[in-house]
Amino acid sequence: MHCALWFKLVCSSGCLVVLALEAVFWDVDGTLADTEMDGHRPAFNAAFAEEGLPWIWDVPLYEQLLLIAGGRQRMAVYADQLGTPLDNAQLDRLRALKQKHYRQRCQEGAIALRPGVERLIEAFSEAGCSQWIVTSSGRSSVESLLIGLFGSSQHPFDGLITADDVRSAKPDPEPYLKALTISGCNPSSVLAIEDSQAGLEAATAAGLPCLLTPSPWEHELLARLDGEVPPAAAALLHLGETDLPARQLSGPPCPGGVVTLEYVNGLVQSSR
């Protein structure tokens, strides 16, 4: 699918505005939904138990392990740190077990969208903006999550770029560069929505403006946002709702703490 090569007009508060935004590239874990602590972490622990490994990743430990992009790599590094390296067959088996338990949690409804995500997805869809998933998670996990979040109906995304589609995970820009190539979108008309330092670096290296909604476990990123302006178009704790406004950390003022289509469109325009 290719993005439109012309800008659309949308009506906002009775005014017509030129829509500079052609597409939005959504990260998944920690951005689209609260998947890490309530989804992936318990699934890892269930996989370890099933494989007979005495590993338990509690919240503080998992927050540290999240600095490593990709679940398979996370397990490999952890095993090396313990002095008990795993071979490829063991890692593949653990990854498959973890995905099985993660799918089960998705189907049980254990994972929810972050504030403002559903509202903004609907606004993008109504405006005709293309929406893509760009993530370091595996395709099976992402597809299971989308079924859990959106039911059996068609999800709103035009395409998925996952860990199975690239050789290098974020912070390498390869996932975003591949999304740009396949979608046919112009980087100057695309916004990335991310929650992590690795995601921000990947989007920036691919030439994309990035809206940050940091996850609570991104301690270093949150500390840096309090002290200086990062190379992001804007940063808020989440996307906001009328009854749950988001605290803004950087970027142009976001009226009412609620990220809207118009606000996102302005970020893209100002980044050109």
C-alpha positions in Angstrom: 0.0 0.0 0.0 1.3 3.5 -0.9 0.4 6.7 0.9 -1.4 9.4 -1.0 0.8 11.9 -2.7 -1.6 14.8 -2.0 -2.6 16.4 1.2 -6.2 16.1 2.5 -8.4 18.7 4.1 -10.0 17.9 7.4 -12.5 19.9 9.4 -11.4 20.8 12.9 -13.5 23.1 15.2 -15.3 24.5 12.2 -12.0 25.3 10.3 -10.4 23.6 7.3 -6.8 22.8 7.8 -4.2 21.3 5.4 -3.3 17.8 6.6 0.4 17.4 6.4 0.3 14.0 8.0 0.2 11.0 5.6 1.0 8.2 8.0 1.6 7.3 11.6 4.1 4.6 12.6 3.1 3.1 16.0 5.5 1.2 18.3 3.7 -1.5 20.3 5.2 -2.4 23.6 4.7 0.4 26.1 3.3 2.7 23.3 0.2 1.2 21.9 -0.6 -0.9 25.0 0.8 -1.7 28.5 2.3 -5.0 27.3 5.5 -5.3 29.2 4.7 -5.7 32.8 1.3 -7.4 32.5 2.0 -9.3 29.3 5.5 -10.1 28.3 7.1 -10.4 31.8 4.6 -13.0 33.1 4.9 -14.9 29.8 8.7 -15.0 30.1 8.4 -16.4 33.7 5.8 -19.0 32.6 8.2 -20.1 29.8 11.1 -20.3 32.2 9.1 -22.5 34.6 7.9 -24.8 31.7 11.5 -25.2 30.5 12.7 -26.0 34.1 14.8 -22.8 34.5 14.9 -21.3 38.0 14.5 -17.8 36.7 12.0 -15.2 37.9 12.0 -11.8 36.3 10.4 -9.5 38.9 9.5 -5.9 38.1 12.8 -4.2 39.1 14.9 -6.8 37.2 12.6 -6.6 34.1 12.9 -2.8 34.0 16.7 -3.3 33.7 16.3 -6.0 31.1 14.1 -3.7 29.0 17.2 -1.8 28.1 17.9 -4.8 25.8 15.7 -4.7 22.6 14.0 -7.9 21.6 12.9 -10.8 23.8 15.3 -13.4 22.4 18.3 -11.2 22.8 17.1 -10.3 26.3 17.1 -13.9 27.4 20.5 -14.5 25.7 22.1 -11.6 27.5 20.6 -12.6 30.9 21.8 -16.2 30.5 25.3 -15.0 29.7 25.3 -12.7 32.7 24.5 -15.7 34.9 27.3 -17.7 33.3 24.9 -20.2 31.9 24.7 -19.3 28.2 21.9 -20.8 26.1 22.4 -22.3 22.7 20.2 -21.3 19.7 17.9 -24.3 20.1 17.2 -23.4 23.7 16.6 -19.8 22.9 14.2 -20.8 20.0 12.3 -23.1 22.4 12.0 -20.5 25.1 10.9 -17.9 22.6 8.2 -20.2 21.3 7.0 -21.0 24.9 7.0 -17.4 25.8 4.9 -16.5 22.7 2.4 -19.2 23.6 1.9 -17.8 27.1 1.8 -14.3 25.8 -0.9 -15.2 23.3 -2.9 -16.7 26.2 -2.7 -13.6 28.2 -3.8 -11.5 25.2 -6.8 -13.7 24.7 -7.6 -13.4 28.4 -7.8 -9.7 28.1 -4.9 -9.0 30.5 -3.5 -6.1 28.3 -5.2 -2.8 27.7 -4.5 0.1 25.4 -2.8 3.2 26.9 -4.9 6.3 27.5 -5.8 8.2 24.3 -4.6 5.5 21.9 -8.1 4.2 20.8 -9.3 7.8 20.4 -6.3 8.8 18.3 -6.4 5.7 16.2 -10.0 6.4 15.3 -9.1 10.1 14.5 -6.3 9.0 12.1 -8.6 6.5 10.4 -11.4 9.0 9.9 -8.9 11.4 8.4 -7.5 8.8 6.0 -4.1 8.6 7.5 -2.2 5.3 6.9 -1.2 3.6 10.2 1.5 1.0 10.6 3.0 -1.0 13.4 6.8 -0.8 13.7 8.1 -2.9 16.6 11.0 -5.0 17.8 8.5 -7.7 19.0 7.9 -10.9 16.9 5.0 -11.1 14.5 3.2 -13.8 16.3 3.1 -11.8 19.5 1.9 -8.6 17.8 -0.9 -10.4 15.9 -2.1 -12.0 19.1 -2.1 -8.7 20.8 -4.1 -7.0 18.0 -6.7 -9.8 18.1 -7.0 -9.3 21.9 -7.3 -5.5 21.6 -9.5 -5.3 18.6 -11.3 -8.6 18.6 -11.9 -10.7 15.6 -12.7 -7.7 13.5 -10.1 -6.2 11.1 -7.5 -4.1 13.0 -6.8 -0.5 11.8 -3.2 -1.0 10.7 -2.2 -1.1 7.0 0.9 -3.1 7.7 3.2 -4.6 10.4 7.0 -4.4 10.5 8.2 -6.8 13.3 11.4 -8.4 14.5 10.8 -11.2 12.0 11.0 -8.7 9.1 14.4 -7.1 9.8 17.9 -8.1 10.8 18.5 -5.3 13.3 16.1 -4.2 16.0 15.7 -0.7 17.4 17.7 1.5 18.1 18.9 0.6 14.6 16.7 2.5 12.1 16.1 -0.6 9.9 12.5 -1.2 11.1 11.5 2.3 10.3 13.4 2.5 7.0 11.7 -0.8 5.9 8.3 0.7 6.9 9.0 3.7 4.8 10.0 1.6 1.8 7.0 -0.7 1.9 4.5 2.0 2.7 5.8 4.4 0.1 5.4 7.3 2.4 7.5 10.4 2.5 9.5 10.7 5.7 8.6 14.4 6.0 4.9 13.4 6.2 5.2 10.6 8.8 5.1 10.7 12.6 6.6 7.9 14.8 5.0 7.4 18.2 7.3 5.8 20.7 7.9 5.2 24.4 11.6 4.4 24.7 15.1 5.7 24.2 15.8 2.9 21.7 12.6 3.8 19.7 13.4 7.5 19.7 16.9 6.8 18.4 15.6 4.5 15.7 12.9 7.0 14.5 15.3 9.9 14.6 18.0 8.0 12.6 15.3 7.2 10.0 14.6 10.9 9.6 11.2 10.8 11.3 9.7 13.3 13.8 8.9 11.4 17.0 6.1 11.9 19.6 7.3 10.3 22.9 5.0 8.8 25.5 7.6 7.4 27.9 6.8 4.2 29.8 7.1 4.4 33.6 10.2 2.1 33.6 12.1 4.4 31.2 13.8 6.0 34.2 16.8 7.4 32.3 14.7 8.8 29.5 12.2 10.4 32.0 15.1 12.0 33.9 16.5 13.4 30.7 13.2 14.8 29.7 13.0 16.7 33.0 16.4 18.3 32.4 16.7 18.9 28.7 14.8 18.8 25.5 15.5 15.5 23.6 15.5 15.2 19.8 11.7 14.5 19.8 8.9 16.6 18.4 7.1 16.4 21.7 6.9 14.3 24.8 3.9 13.6 27.1 3.4 10.9 29.7 0.6 9.5 27.5 -1.7 10.7 24.8 -4.4 12.0 27.1 -8.2 11.9 27.5 -10.5 14.8 28.4 -11.0 13.3 31.9 -7.3 12.1 32.1 -5.0 14.9 30.7 -1.4 14.0 30.2 1.5 15.9 31.8 3.6 17.4 29.0 7.4 17.0 29.2 8.6 18.8 26.1 7.5 20.3 22.8 4.8 22.7 21.7 2.0 23.2 24.2 -0.6 20.5 23.9 -4.0 22.1 24.8 -5.7 20.4 27.7 -3.1 17.6 27.8 -4.9 15.7 25.0 -3.0 14.8 21.9 -5.3 15.3 18.9 -5.1 14.9 15.1 -4.5 18.7 14.8 -1.7 18.7 17.4 0.1 15.8 15.6 -0.4 17.5 12.3 1.3 20.6 13.7 4.2 18.5 14.9 4.8 17.1 11.4 4.4 20.6 9.8 6.9 22.2 12.2 9.5 19.4 11.6 9.8 20.1 7.9 
